[in-house]
Amino acid sequence: MYSDDVYIKQEETQQRRSGRFIEESAKLRSVLVGDQRSLLDSNEIVPKSTVESTRDDEETRSKLETQFSWWRNRSLKAEFSTPLRKLLIAGLYAGSSLGAVLVNKSTLSQYNFNFPLCIVFLQLCFSILLLSCLHAFAIVELTALNWNHLRALLLSSVFFVANAVSGLSGLGKVNIPMFSAFRRLSVLNVMILEFLFLKKKPKGSLLRAVLMMAVGSCIAGLGDLTFNLQGYLLVFLNNFLTGANLVSIKRASRDAKLNALSLFYITSFIALPLVTLLLLLSDEIPLVYRIFLETESYQTFGFWFALFSTSTSAFAVNYFTYLCTQVNSALVTSVAGQMKNVLQTLVGLLMSDYRASSLNIIGIFLALGGSIWFAYLKYLEHAASTKLGL
């Protein structure tokens, strides 16, 4: 990491060229070092009238905020440049993805809080709040919402809400290993929809890997001792909505030209009124209120911690996914994602709602193997396109 003096010298070089080295460097140093007295002294270098001083103070404050934001961002990138911190970010990405599934499952099944609209509403509120705070402190850059974004992302926001609600509903009725195996089939839906709407034809090797996942999922379903038809249908609906959501986002992002985090931020802003309207039209609010009064388990620390973790899970997954892709290579991100899939399957096999059978275990690991193969092929495809400069 660079020291403060290095950044100060860099600023001094730029300011010397503009002819205002003495005044500006003293003010910048006061912000970085925290010496308020030097900032007061620097204002006395050139005596000015009250109006001119006020105007110059405002300009200086704005310039210093910009310079300090630049310094902080450079410092942040320097911190993330070491291998240890890159590995930490990759671990946080995998851990947040795994943790999101586990805490959602705990809230839905262990505490029987089957109110997906309430959960999605809390997730959107926390995501918008936390991303706004990160943007306010210049940690991340977010694009402001405008009418062009609203028109471009309205359809994808509808799919986003439907995808989140169906996913939570399905997770509450299906054990984690089967949920994970079936969720990987969303890749097949994405391929079909991309072929129909984007005219994108998948490669044969990728298609074989996806078919391996599909065969493994079918075998696992035949051996599932906790078969739940409604849960299966919800997961398959979730797969379709995931594909529709991803394809619609791809089409919209080509016009809006937003990075992944801004895309999630603006989509959350658009989705929040939709979820609020659905929540008011449904019977979840009175049911939640009555159950909170009547159920003792909802008044424990464990439940509130699970609900808070569930509420922040969407933000954590999207933020650390974004951060991992920024500071790590595609290979590291892919490996971290596949490690998450393996751990998620293994942890799910140990949970109380899972009942093992030989056929089910064979199918689950066959689908997992197809997922790892698919991720490897996608990495090779990405590496080839990067080498060619595409």
C-alpha positions as a Markdown table, in Angstrom:
| # | Residue | x | y | z |
|---|---|---|---|---|
| 1 | Met | 0.0 | 0.0 | 0.0 |
| 2 | Tyr | 1.2 | 3.5 | -0.8 |
| 3 | Ser | 1.8 | 5.9 | 2.1 |
| 4 | Asp | 0.1 | 9.2 | 2.5 |
| 5 | Asp | 3.3 | 11.1 | 1.5 |
| 6 | Val | 3.3 | 9.4 | -1.9 |
| 7 | Tyr | -0.2 | 10.5 | -2.7 |
| 8 | Ile | 0.6 | 14.0 | -1.4 |
| 9 | Lys | 3.7 | 14.2 | -3.7 |
| 10 | Gln | 1.6 | 13.1 | -6.6 |
| 11 | Glu | -1.0 | 15.8 | -5.9 |
| 12 | Glu | 1.8 | 18.4 | -5.4 |
| 13 | Thr | 3.1 | 17.7 | -8.9 |
| 14 | Gln | -0.3 | 18.3 | -10.5 |
| 15 | Gln | -1.0 | 21.4 | -8.4 |
| 16 | Arg | 2.5 | 22.9 | -9.2 |
| 17 | Arg | 1.6 | 22.9 | -12.9 |
| 18 | Ser | -1.6 | 24.9 | -12.2 |
| 19 | Gly | 0.3 | 27.5 | -10.2 |
| 20 | Arg | -1.6 | 27.0 | -6.9 |
| 21 | Phe | 0.8 | 24.5 | -5.2 |
| 22 | Ile | 1.2 | 26.2 | -1.8 |
| 23 | Glu | -2.4 | 26.8 | -1.0 |
| 24 | Glu | -3.9 | 23.6 | -2.4 |
| 25 | Ser | -1.2 | 21.2 | -1.1 |
| 26 | Ala | -1.7 | 22.6 | 2.4 |
| 27 | Lys | -5.4 | 22.1 | 2.3 |
| 28 | Leu | -5.1 | 18.6 | 0.9 |
| 29 | Arg | -2.5 | 17.7 | 3.5 |
| 30 | Ser | -4.9 | 18.9 | 6.2 |
| 31 | Val | -7.5 | 16.4 | 5.0 |
| 32 | Leu | -5.2 | 13.4 | 4.7 |
| 33 | Val | -3.2 | 14.0 | 7.9 |
| 34 | Gly | -6.1 | 15.4 | 9.9 |
| 35 | Asp | -4.3 | 18.7 | 10.9 |
| 36 | Gln | -7.1 | 21.2 | 11.0 |
| 37 | Arg | -4.9 | 24.0 | 12.0 |
| 38 | Ser | -3.0 | 23.8 | 8.7 |
| 39 | Leu | -6.2 | 24.1 | 6.8 |
| 40 | Leu | -7.1 | 27.3 | 8.8 |
| 41 | Asp | -3.6 | 28.7 | 8.2 |
| 42 | Ser | -3.8 | 28.1 | 4.4 |
| 43 | Asn | -7.0 | 30.1 | 4.1 |
| 44 | Glu | -5.0 | 33.2 | 5.3 |
| 45 | Ile | -2.4 | 33.0 | 2.5 |
| 46 | Val | -4.3 | 35.4 | 0.2 |
| 47 | Pro | -6.6 | 37.9 | 2.0 |
| 48 | Lys | -10.0 | 38.1 | 0.3 |
| 49 | Ser | -13.4 | 39.6 | 0.8 |
| 50 | Thr | -16.1 | 37.7 | 2.7 |
| 51 | Val | -18.1 | 36.8 | -0.5 |
| 52 | Glu | -15.0 | 35.8 | -2.4 |
| 53 | Ser | -13.7 | 33.7 | 0.5 |
| 54 | Thr | -17.0 | 31.9 | 0.9 |
| 55 | Arg | -17.1 | 31.1 | -2.9 |
| 56 | Asp | -13.5 | 29.9 | -2.8 |
| 57 | Asp | -14.1 | 27.9 | 0.3 |
| 58 | Glu | -17.0 | 26.1 | -1.4 |
| 59 | Glu | -14.9 | 25.4 | -4.5 |
| 60 | Thr | -12.0 | 24.2 | -2.4 |
| 61 | Arg | -14.2 | 21.9 | -0.4 |
| 62 | Ser | -15.7 | 20.4 | -3.5 |
| 63 | Lys | -12.2 | 19.9 | -5.0 |
| 64 | Leu | -10.9 | 18.4 | -1.8 |
| 65 | Glu | -13.8 | 16.0 | -1.6 |
| 66 | Thr | -13.0 | 14.9 | -5.2 |
| 67 | Gln | -9.3 | 14.6 | -4.4 |
| 68 | Phe | -9.9 | 12.7 | -1.2 |
| 69 | Ser | -12.4 | 10.4 | -2.9 |
| 70 | Trp | -9.7 | 9.7 | -5.6 |
| 71 | Trp | -7.1 | 9.0 | -2.8 |
| 72 | Arg | -9.5 | 6.7 | -1.0 |
| 73 | Asn | -10.3 | 4.7 | -4.2 |
| 74 | Arg | -6.6 | 4.4 | -5.1 |
| 75 | Ser | -5.9 | 3.2 | -1.5 |
| 76 | Leu | -8.7 | 0.7 | -1.7 |
| 77 | Lys | -7.4 | -0.7 | -5.0 |
| 78 | Ala | -3.9 | -0.9 | -3.5 |
| 79 | Glu | -5.2 | -2.9 | -0.5 |
| 80 | Phe | -6.9 | -5.4 | -2.8 |
| 81 | Ser | -3.8 | -5.9 | -5.0 |
| 82 | Thr | -2.1 | -8.4 | -2.7 |
| 83 | Pro | -2.7 | -12.1 | -3.3 |
| 84 | Leu | -3.9 | -12.6 | 0.3 |
| 85 | Arg | -6.6 | -10.0 | 0.0 |
| 86 | Lys | -7.6 | -11.3 | -3.4 |
| 87 | Leu | -8.1 | -14.8 | -1.9 |
| 88 | Leu | -10.1 | -13.2 | 1.0 |
| 89 | Ile | -12.4 | -11.5 | -1.5 |
| 90 | Ala | -12.9 | -14.8 | -3.4 |
| 91 | Gly | -13.7 | -16.5 | -0.1 |
| 92 | Leu | -16.2 | -13.8 | 0.8 |
| 93 | Tyr | -17.8 | -14.2 | -2.6 |
| 94 | Ala | -18.2 | -18.0 | -2.1 |
| 95 | Gly | -19.2 | -17.7 | 1.5 |
| 96 | Ser | -21.8 | -15.1 | 0.9 |
| 97 | Ser | -23.4 | -17.2 | -1.9 |
| 98 | Leu | -23.4 | -20.3 | 0.4 |
| 99 | Gly | -24.5 | -18.4 | 3.4 |
| 100 | Ala | -27.5 | -16.8 | 1.5 |
| 101 | Val | -28.9 | -20.2 | 0.7 |
| 102 | Leu | -28.4 | -21.6 | 4.2 |
| 103 | Val | -29.9 | -18.6 | 6.0 |
| 104 | Asn | -32.8 | -18.4 | 3.6 |
| 105 | Lys | -33.4 | -22.1 | 4.1 |
| 106 | Ser | -33.2 | -21.7 | 7.9 |
| 107 | Thr | -35.6 | -18.8 | 7.9 |
| 108 | Leu | -38.1 | -20.6 | 5.7 |
| 109 | Ser | -37.9 | -24.1 | 7.1 |
| 110 | Gln | -36.5 | -24.1 | 10.6 |
| 111 | Tyr | -38.6 | -21.1 | 11.7 |
| 112 | Asn | -41.4 | -21.7 | 9.2 |
| 113 | Phe | -41.4 | -18.1 | 8.0 |
| 114 | Asn | -42.9 | -18.8 | 4.6 |
| 115 | Phe | -43.6 | -15.2 | 3.6 |
| 116 | Pro | -41.5 | -14.7 | 0.5 |
| 117 | Leu | -42.9 | -11.2 | -0.3 |
| 118 | Cys | -41.9 | -9.9 | 3.1 |
| 119 | Ile | -38.4 | -11.4 | 2.7 |
| 120 | Val | -37.9 | -9.9 | -0.8 |
| 121 | Phe | -39.2 | -6.5 | 0.5 |
| 122 | Leu | -36.6 | -6.6 | 3.3 |
| 123 | Gln | -33.8 | -7.7 | 1.0 |
| 124 | Leu | -34.6 | -4.8 | -1.5 |
| 125 | Cys | -34.7 | -2.2 | 1.3 |
| 126 | Phe | -31.4 | -3.4 | 2.8 |
| 127 | Ser | -29.7 | -3.6 | -0.6 |
| 128 | Ile | -30.7 | -0.1 | -1.6 |
| 129 | Leu | -29.8 | 1.4 | 1.8 |
| 130 | Leu | -26.3 | -0.3 | 2.0 |
| 131 | Leu | -25.4 | 0.4 | -1.6 |
| 132 | Ser | -26.5 | 4.1 | -1.2 |
| 133 | Cys | -24.1 | 4.3 | 1.9 |
| 134 | Leu | -21.2 | 2.8 | -0.1 |
| 135 | His | -21.9 | 5.2 | -2.9 |
| 136 | Ala | -22.1 | 8.2 | -0.5 |
| 137 | Phe | -18.6 | 7.3 | 0.9 |
| 138 | Ala | -17.2 | 6.9 | -2.6 |
| 139 | Ile | -16.5 | 3.2 | -2.1 |
| 140 | Val | -18.5 | 2.2 | -5.1 |
| 141 | Glu | -19.7 | 4.1 | -8.1 |
| 142 | Leu | -23.4 | 3.9 | -9.0 |
| 143 | Thr | -25.3 | 5.4 | -11.9 |
| 144 | Ala | -28.4 | 7.5 | -11.0 |
| 145 | Leu | -31.8 | 6.3 | -12.1 |
| 146 | Asn | -33.3 | 8.1 | -15.1 |
| 147 | Trp | -36.3 | 7.5 | -17.4 |
| 148 | Asn | -34.2 | 5.7 | -19.9 |
| 149 | His | -33.1 | 3.2 | -17.3 |
| 150 | Leu | -36.7 | 2.9 | -16.1 |
| 151 | Arg | -37.9 | 2.0 | -19.6 |
| 152 | Ala | -35.0 | -0.4 | -20.3 |
| 153 | Leu | -35.1 | -2.3 | -16.9 |
| 154 | Leu | -38.8 | -2.3 | -16.1 |
| 155 | Leu | -39.4 | -5.8 | -17.7 |
| 156 | Ser | -36.3 | -7.3 | -16.2 |
| 157 | Ser | -37.3 | -5.9 | -12.8 |
| 158 | Val | -40.7 | -7.7 | -13.1 |
| 159 | Phe | -38.8 | -10.9 | -13.8 |
| 160 | Phe | -36.4 | -10.1 | -11.0 |
| 161 | Val | -39.3 | -9.9 | -8.5 |
| 162 | Ala | -41.0 | -13.1 | -9.8 |
| 163 | Asn | -37.6 | -14.9 | -9.8 |
| 164 | Ala | -36.8 | -14.0 | -6.2 |
| 165 | Val | -40.3 | -14.9 | -4.9 |
| 166 | Ser | -40.5 | -18.2 | -6.7 |
| 167 | Gly | -37.0 | -19.1 | -5.6 |
| 168 | Leu | -37.7 | -18.5 | -1.9 |
| 169 | Ser | -41.0 | -20.4 | -2.2 |
| 170 | Gly | -39.3 | -23.4 | -3.8 |
| 171 | Leu | -36.4 | -23.4 | -1.4 |
| 172 | Gly | -38.8 | -23.6 | 1.5 |
| 173 | Lys | -40.3 | -26.9 | 0.1 |
| 174 | Val | -37.3 | -28.7 | -1.3 |
| 175 | Asn | -34.1 | -29.9 | 0.4 |
| 176 | Ile | -30.9 | -28.0 | -0.5 |
| 177 | Pro | -29.1 | -30.8 | -2.5 |
| 178 | Met | -32.2 | -31.2 | -4.8 |
| 179 | Phe | -32.7 | -27.4 | -4.9 |
| 180 | Ser | -29.1 | -26.9 | -6.0 |
| 181 | Ala | -29.3 | -29.7 | -8.6 |
| 182 | Phe | -32.4 | -28.3 | -10.2 |
| 183 | Arg | -31.3 | -24.7 | -10.0 |
| 184 | Arg | -28.3 | -25.6 | -12.2 |
| 185 | Leu | -30.8 | -26.4 | -14.9 |
| 186 | Ser | -31.5 | -22.7 | -15.3 |
| 187 | Val | -28.5 | -22.7 | -17.6 |
| 188 | Leu | -30.5 | -24.8 | -20.0 |
| 189 | Asn | -33.3 | -22.3 | -19.9 |
| 190 | Val | -30.9 | -19.4 | -20.5 |
| 191 | Met | -29.5 | -21.3 | -23.6 |
| 192 | Ile | -32.9 | -21.8 | -25.0 |
| 193 | Leu | -34.0 | -18.2 | -24.4 |
| 194 | Glu | -30.8 | -16.8 | -25.8 |
| 195 | Phe | -31.2 | -18.9 | -28.9 |
| 196 | Leu | -34.8 | -17.7 | -29.4 |
| 197 | Phe | -34.4 | -14.0 | -28.6 |
| 198 | Leu | -30.7 | -13.3 | -29.0 |
| 199 | Lys | -30.0 | -15.8 | -31.8 |
| 200 | Lys | -27.1 | -17.1 | -29.9 |
| 201 | Lys | -26.3 | -20.8 | -30.6 |
| 202 | Pro | -24.5 | -22.7 | -27.8 |
| 203 | Lys | -21.4 | -24.8 | -28.5 |
| 204 | Gly | -21.6 | -28.5 | -28.6 |
| 205 | Ser | -19.3 | -29.0 | -25.6 |
| 206 | Leu | -21.3 | -26.6 | -23.4 |
| 207 | Leu | -24.6 | -28.3 | -24.5 |
| 208 | Arg | -23.2 | -31.7 | -23.4 |
| 209 | Ala | -22.2 | -30.4 | -20.0 |
| 210 | Val | -25.7 | -29.0 | -19.5 |
| 211 | Leu | -27.2 | -32.3 | -20.6 |
| 212 | Met | -25.0 | -34.0 | -18.0 |
| 213 | Met | -26.5 | -31.7 | -15.4 |
| 214 | Ala | -30.0 | -32.4 | -16.6 |
| 215 | Val | -29.5 | -36.2 | -16.5 |
| 216 | Gly | -28.0 | -36.1 | -13.1 |
| 217 | Ser | -30.9 | -33.9 | -11.8 |
| 218 | Cys | -33.5 | -36.3 | -13.2 |
| 219 | Ile | -31.7 | -39.3 | -11.6 |
| 220 | Ala | -31.5 | -37.4 | -8.3 |
| 221 | Gly | -35.2 | -36.6 | -8.5 |
| 222 | Leu | -36.1 | -40.3 | -9.0 |
| 223 | Gly | -34.3 | -41.1 | -5.8 |
| 224 | Asp | -35.6 | -38.2 | -3.7 |
| 225 | Leu | -37.3 | -39.6 | -0.6 |
| 226 | Thr | -38.6 | -36.2 | 0.3 |
| 227 | Phe | -40.3 | -35.6 | -3.1 |
| 228 | Asn | -42.6 | -32.5 | -3.1 |
| 229 | Leu | -44.4 | -31.9 | -6.3 |
| 230 | Gln | -45.3 | -28.3 | -5.5 |
| 231 | Gly | -41.7 | -27.6 | -4.5 |
| 232 | Tyr | -40.4 | -29.1 | -7.7 |
| 233 | Leu | -42.8 | -27.1 | -9.8 |
| 234 | Leu | -41.7 | -23.9 | -8.0 |
| 235 | Val | -38.0 | -24.6 | -8.6 |
| 236 | Phe | -38.6 | -25.3 | -12.3 |
| 237 | Leu | -40.7 | -22.1 | -12.5 |
| 238 | Asn | -37.8 | -20.3 | -10.8 |
| 239 | Asn | -35.4 | -21.7 | -13.4 |
| 240 | Phe | -37.6 | -20.3 | -16.2 |
| 241 | Leu | -37.8 | -16.9 | -14.6 |
| 242 | Thr | -34.1 | -16.9 | -13.9 |
| 243 | Gly | -33.5 | -17.4 | -17.6 |
| 244 | Ala | -36.0 | -14.8 | -18.6 |
| 245 | Asn | -34.5 | -12.4 | -16.1 |
| 246 | Leu | -30.9 | -12.9 | -17.3 |
| 247 | Val | -31.9 | -12.6 | -21.0 |
| 248 | Ser | -33.9 | -9.5 | -20.4 |
| 249 | Ile | -31.1 | -7.9 | -18.4 |
| 250 | Lys | -28.6 | -8.7 | -21.1 |
| 251 | Arg | -30.8 | -7.0 | -23.7 |
| 252 | Ala | -31.4 | -4.0 | -21.4 |
| 253 | Ser | -27.7 | -3.6 | -20.4 |
| 254 | Arg | -26.7 | -3.3 | -24.0 |
| 255 | Asp | -28.6 | -0.1 | -24.2 |
| 256 | Ala | -28.2 | 1.2 | -20.7 |
| 257 | Lys | -24.5 | 0.4 | -20.5 |
| 258 | Leu | -24.4 | -0.1 | -16.7 |
| 259 | Asn | -21.9 | -2.1 | -14.6 |
| 260 | Ala | -23.2 | -5.1 | -12.6 |
| 261 | Leu | -23.6 | -3.2 | -9.3 |
| 262 | Ser | -25.4 | -0.3 | -10.9 |
| 263 | Leu | -27.7 | -2.7 | -12.7 |
| 264 | Phe | -28.6 | -4.4 | -9.4 |
| 265 | Tyr | -29.0 | -1.1 | -7.7 |
| 266 | Ile | -31.4 | 0.4 | -10.3 |
| 267 | Thr | -33.3 | -2.9 | -10.7 |
| 268 | Ser | -33.8 | -2.9 | -6.9 |
| 269 | Phe | -35.1 | 0.6 | -7.0 |
| 270 | Ile | -37.6 | -0.3 | -9.7 |
| 271 | Ala | -38.6 | -3.6 | -8.0 |
| 272 | Leu | -39.3 | -2.1 | -4.6 |
| 273 | Pro | -42.6 | -0.4 | -5.5 |
| 274 | Leu | -43.7 | -3.6 | -7.3 |
| 275 | Val | -43.0 | -5.7 | -4.3 |
| 276 | Thr | -44.7 | -3.2 | -2.0 |
| 277 | Leu | -47.8 | -3.2 | -4.1 |
| 278 | Leu | -47.9 | -7.1 | -4.1 |
| 279 | Leu | -47.3 | -7.1 | -0.4 |
| 280 | Leu | -50.3 | -4.7 | 0.2 |
| 281 | Leu | -52.5 | -6.8 | -2.0 |
| 282 | Ser | -51.6 | -10.1 | -0.4 |
| 283 | Asp | -52.5 | -11.3 | 3.1 |
| 284 | Glu | -48.9 | -11.6 | 4.3 |
| 285 | Ile | -48.8 | -8.5 | 6.4 |
| 286 | Pro | -51.7 | -9.4 | 8.7 |
| 287 | Leu | -50.5 | -13.0 | 8.9 |
| 288 | Val | -47.0 | -12.0 | 9.9 |
| 289 | Tyr | -48.4 | -9.6 | 12.5 |
| 290 | Arg | -50.6 | -12.3 | 14.0 |
| 291 | Ile | -47.9 | -15.0 | 14.0 |
| 292 | Phe | -45.4 | -12.6 | 15.6 |
| 293 | Leu | -47.8 | -12.2 | 18.5 |
| 294 | Glu | -48.7 | -15.8 | 18.8 |
| 295 | Thr | -45.5 | -17.7 | 18.1 |
| 296 | Glu | -42.8 | -17.6 | 20.8 |
| 297 | Ser | -40.0 | -18.8 | 18.5 |
| 298 | Tyr | -40.4 | -15.5 | 16.5 |
| 299 | Gln | -39.5 | -13.6 | 19.6 |
| 300 | Thr | -36.1 | -15.2 | 20.1 |
| 301 | Phe | -32.6 | -13.8 | 19.2 |
| 302 | Gly | -32.0 | -16.7 | 16.8 |
| 303 | Phe | -35.0 | -15.9 | 14.6 |
| 304 | Trp | -34.2 | -12.1 | 14.4 |
| 305 | Phe | -30.6 | -13.0 | 13.5 |
| 306 | Ala | -31.8 | -15.3 | 10.8 |
| 307 | Leu | -34.2 | -12.7 | 9.5 |
| 308 | Phe | -31.5 | -10.0 | 9.5 |
| 309 | Ser | -29.1 | -12.4 | 7.7 |
| 310 | Thr | -31.8 | -13.2 | 5.1 |
| 311 | Ser | -32.5 | -9.5 | 4.6 |
| 312 | Thr | -28.8 | -8.7 | 3.9 |
| 313 | Ser | -28.1 | -11.8 | 1.9 |
| 314 | Ala | -29.1 | -10.4 | -1.5 |
| 315 | Phe | -26.8 | -7.3 | -1.0 |
| 316 | Ala | -23.9 | -9.5 | 0.2 |
| 317 | Val | -24.1 | -11.9 | -2.8 |
| 318 | Asn | -24.3 | -9.1 | -5.4 |
| 319 | Tyr | -21.7 | -6.9 | -3.8 |
| 320 | Phe | -19.0 | -9.6 | -3.3 |
| 321 | Thr | -19.7 | -11.1 | -6.7 |
| 322 | Tyr | -19.1 | -7.7 | -8.2 |
| 323 | Leu | -16.0 | -7.2 | -6.0 |
| 324 | Cys | -14.6 | -10.6 | -6.8 |
| 325 | Thr | -14.9 | -10.0 | -10.6 |
| 326 | Gln | -13.2 | -6.6 | -10.1 |
| 327 | Val | -10.1 | -7.8 | -8.2 |
| 328 | Asn | -9.7 | -11.4 | -9.4 |
| 329 | Ser | -9.4 | -13.2 | -12.7 |
| 330 | Ala | -12.2 | -15.2 | -14.3 |
| 331 | Leu | -10.6 | -18.4 | -13.2 |
| 332 | Val | -10.5 | -17.5 | -9.5 |
| 333 | Thr | -14.1 | -16.4 | -9.6 |
| 334 | Ser | -15.2 | -19.6 | -11.4 |
| 335 | Val | -13.3 | -21.8 | -9.0 |
| 336 | Ala | -14.7 | -19.9 | -6.0 |
| 337 | Gly | -18.2 | -20.4 | -7.4 |
| 338 | Gln | -17.7 | -24.1 | -8.0 |
| 339 | Met | -16.3 | -24.6 | -4.5 |
| 340 | Lys | -19.4 | -22.9 | -3.2 |
| 341 | Asn | -21.5 | -25.4 | -5.2 |
| 342 | Val | -19.6 | -28.4 | -3.7 |
| 343 | Leu | -19.8 | -27.1 | -0.2 |
| 344 | Gln | -23.5 | -26.2 | -0.6 |
| 345 | Thr | -24.3 | -29.8 | -1.7 |
| 346 | Leu | -22.2 | -31.4 | 1.1 |
| 347 | Val | -23.8 | -29.1 | 3.8 |
| 348 | Gly | -27.2 | -29.9 | 2.4 |
| 349 | Leu | -26.6 | -33.6 | 2.6 |
| 350 | Leu | -26.0 | -33.1 | 6.4 |
| 351 | Met | -29.1 | -31.1 | 7.1 |
| 352 | Ser | -32.0 | -32.6 | 9.0 |
| 353 | Asp | -34.6 | -32.4 | 6.1 |
| 354 | Tyr | -32.5 | -34.5 | 3.8 |
| 355 | Arg | -33.1 | -38.3 | 3.5 |
| 356 | Ala | -30.4 | -40.1 | 1.6 |
| 357 | Ser | -30.7 | -42.8 | -1.1 |
| 358 | Ser | -28.1 | -44.3 | -3.4 |
| 359 | Leu | -29.9 | -43.2 | -6.5 |
| 360 | Asn | -30.3 | -39.6 | -5.2 |
| 361 | Ile | -26.7 | -39.2 | -4.2 |
| 362 | Ile | -25.5 | -40.6 | -7.6 |
| 363 | Gly | -27.7 | -38.1 | -9.4 |
| 364 | Ile | -26.7 | -35.2 | -7.3 |
| 365 | Phe | -23.0 | -35.7 | -7.8 |
| 366 | Leu | -23.5 | -36.4 | -11.5 |
| 367 | Ala | -25.2 | -33.0 | -11.8 |
| 368 | Leu | -22.5 | -31.4 | -9.7 |
| 369 | Gly | -19.8 | -32.8 | -12.1 |
| 370 | Gly | -21.7 | -31.4 | -15.1 |
| 371 | Ser | -21.8 | -28.0 | -13.4 |
| 372 | Ile | -18.0 | -28.1 | -12.8 |
| 373 | Trp | -17.4 | -29.2 | -16.4 |
| 374 | Phe | -19.6 | -26.4 | -17.7 |
| 375 | Ala | -17.8 | -23.8 | -15.6 |
| 376 | Tyr | -14.4 | -25.0 | -16.9 |
| 377 | Leu | -15.6 | -24.7 | -20.5 |
| 378 | Lys | -16.9 | -21.2 | -19.9 |
| 379 | Tyr | -13.6 | -20.2 | -18.4 |
| 380 | Leu | -11.7 | -21.6 | -21.5 |
| 381 | Glu | -14.2 | -19.7 | -23.7 |
| 382 | His | -13.5 | -16.5 | -21.7 |
| 383 | Ala | -9.8 | -16.9 | -21.8 |
| 384 | Ala | -9.8 | -17.5 | -25.5 |
| 385 | Ser | -11.9 | -14.3 | -26.2 |
| 386 | Thr | -9.6 | -12.3 | -23.9 |
| 387 | Lys | -6.5 | -13.5 | -25.7 |
| 388 | Leu | -8.0 | -12.5 | -29.0 |
| 389 | Gly | -9.0 | -9.1 | -27.6 |
| 390 | Leu | -12.8 | -9.7 | -28.2 |
